[in-house]
Amino acid sequence: AWQAAPSMNEVRDGLTLLRNGPDFYAIGGWDNQVTDSQDRFFNSIERIVVQADGTLGTWSTLASTMSTPRKAAAAAIVSGELYVLGGSSGNTEVVNTSEHAKIQPDGTLGSFSAGTPMLNPRGGFSAVSTVLQPSSGVFLNGYLYAIGGMTTGGAATGKVERAAVLYNDAEAQYFIN
């Protein structure tokens, strides 16, 4: 049977939910309530930890925020970085921007940095990473894919695009290109 669990700090519609180990991240979204003739879009992220017994801790709003408030975005984790792609920054406007932040050992996020924009603005889509990094430290070819979604005006799209995930030896980290 369903049981009540802790509510988020903000009312969020169109949020993106991502899991990393025991951590759940509620990314962006909007309040879907007209305030001063404007819907409020979020650039904030909330995090909750799933305990060993399956219960949830308490939602916390992370200090690190995205530069672009957005709903209906996609997100993926690539080599310890949380990537947020596309989404809607207005009622009908969708964006092609991406940004990313390092996931810290304690589950918080570092500062967000701008990423490589996608070819097509889109919202309400899926992203998947094929990056494999075995324990030997050998990097296997990987890509981040953006699949389907909607375009500005709300029209559905079947477009698929991908970006290579590359390794920067000088900085010892992966990046999207």
HUVENTA-V74610 format. One record per backbone hydrogen bond with DSSP energy under -0.5 kcal/mol. CO is the residue of the C=O (numbers start at 1). NH is the residue of the N-H. E is the energy in kcal/mol with one decimal. If there is no record, write none. Layout:
BEGIN
co/nh/e
CO/NH/E
CO/NH/E
END
This chain:
BEGIN
co/nh/e
10/12/-0.7
13/30/-2.4
14/72/-3.2
16/27/-3.4
18/25/-3.0
20/23/-2.1
22/50/-3.2
23/20/-2.8
24/48/-2.0
25/18/-2.1
25/27/-0.7
26/46/-2.3
27/16/-2.3
29/42/-2.9
30/13/-3.1
35/38/-1.9
38/35/-2.0
39/41/-0.7
40/31/-2.0
42/70/-2.1
43/66/-2.9
44/28/-2.0
45/62/-2.9
46/26/-3.0
47/60/-2.2
48/24/-2.8
49/51/-0.6
49/57/-2.3
51/54/-2.1
55/51/-3.4
60/47/-2.6
60/62/-0.6
67/69/-0.5
70/29/-2.9
71/88/-3.3
72/124/-3.5
72/125/-0.5
74/85/-3.1
76/78/-0.5
76/83/-3.2
78/81/-1.4
80/103/-3.0
81/78/-2.5
81/83/-0.7
82/101/-1.7
83/76/-1.9
84/99/-2.0
85/74/-2.3
87/95/-2.6
88/71/-2.3
92/153/-1.5
93/89/-1.4
93/90/-1.0
95/122/-1.8
96/118/-3.3
97/86/-2.7
98/115/-3.2
99/84/-2.9
100/113/-2.5
101/82/-3.1
102/104/-0.7
102/110/-2.8
104/107/-2.3
108/104/-2.8
113/100/-2.3
122/87/-3.2
123/150/-2.5
126/147/-2.8
128/145/-3.0
132/140/-1.9
134/137/-2.3
138/134/-0.9
140/132/-0.6
142/165/-2.2
143/130/-2.9
143/145/-0.5
144/163/-2.1
145/128/-1.6
146/161/-2.1
147/126/-1.9
149/157/-2.6
150/123/-1.7
151/154/-2.5
155/151/-2.9
159/148/-2.1
161/146/-2.7
163/144/-2.5
164/166/-0.7
164/177/-3.0
166/175/-2.6
167/169/-0.7
168/172/-1.2
168/173/-1.4
173/168/-3.3
175/166/-3.0
END
